[in-house]
Amino acid sequence: MIKKLVIILISASLFLCGCTKVTEEDAEALPADAAAVTEQPYPVTAGGLTFNSSPVTVGSLSPAVTEMLFELGFGDRIICRSEYCDYPESTENIPSVGSAVNPDIDGIIKYSPALLITQSPIANKDITRLSSAGVSVLSLPSPRSEAELLDNYRTLALIFSGSIDGESLAENATADLRAALAEAKGSCESLVFIMNITDDGFSAATGDTFAGDYAAHFGKNIAADNSSLTLTAEELLDADPQVILLAHPLDTSYFDADLASQLTAFSEGHVYVIDASLTERPTARLAAVTRQISETIRSDTGGGDFAVIPDASAETVSEDVTDISEDVNE
């Protein structure tokens, strides 16, 4: 009886060893099988188009897109551009083919880029002509927020670099801008970004525009929820923002003297003129000007106290400001 038990145990042990051996062999075989199916960078789908490879040549009808392509390392692929594409300076050597509003379709077909990118609509008949000539047209939306701008970088990076490297390429290209915007938070308590002044009132950047979203990184944008682009003098007085940003070429002389005397931003010297073109065609280049604006505002307002922007119901912290200055960022 004992002998049989020993034999049974030995047999069971051999059976178990055999199972273990088979499992190890299978495990060793898995990486080889997995390696046979490697991840591919293409195809990539964007804007209703499918890309099976990186476009070798490109035309750009958007100054912002041209700049972004250079930042991403694909500027040398641009063979035609909008007449408004002027940055970086080397773009002046690239042939112009009109503008997004009035594109030179014959000129674009002449240069025959594999891909034409625009941020403004092109007539369907022109798209048909371009398509027949072998030119694909990608319409990239104009961003209305930081998130949408970053998404545009991601889209371009995926198209030109593929799905494997595209994500990291976009993150690297926008890292400094994202850091600058994060650092700008709490520069002031409240502000308004005035784009124009007319007889009807003040055209302010609202929350559904890139300029309005951008302004909100520095403090609470009093026009963020405004259903109209125009603020009346009464609305401006009621909100009484701590800081007023003016889009160049506006300056303090555009304000009625009596109105200005009643606004905190004027009495404490927190009125700043900035180059609004950078918010009209936003790119990662905004990082530098963002830091300039933030540092100037913090210096004048003691912005460290507003690291967390107070709610409307929260108690406002007052500061004694002795240095009054106006900063023009070009």
Protein Blocks (a to p, Z undefined) as FASTA:
>chain_A
ZZmmmmmmmmmmmmmmmmmmmmmmmmmmmmmmmmmmccdfbdcdeehiacfbdcfbdcdf
bfklmmmmmmnopmmmpcbdcfklcbdfklmmpccehjfklccfklmmmnopabdcdfbd
cdfklmmmmmmnopacddddddfbfklmmmmmmmmmmmmnojmlmmmmmmmmmmmmmmmm
mmmgokambdcddfbdcfkbccdddfkbfklmmmmmnmccfklmpcbfbdcfklmmmnop
abdcdddfbdfklpcfklmmmpmklmnopaccddfklmmmgcfklmmmmmmmmmmmmmmn
opmmmmpacdfkbccdddddfbdcddddZZ
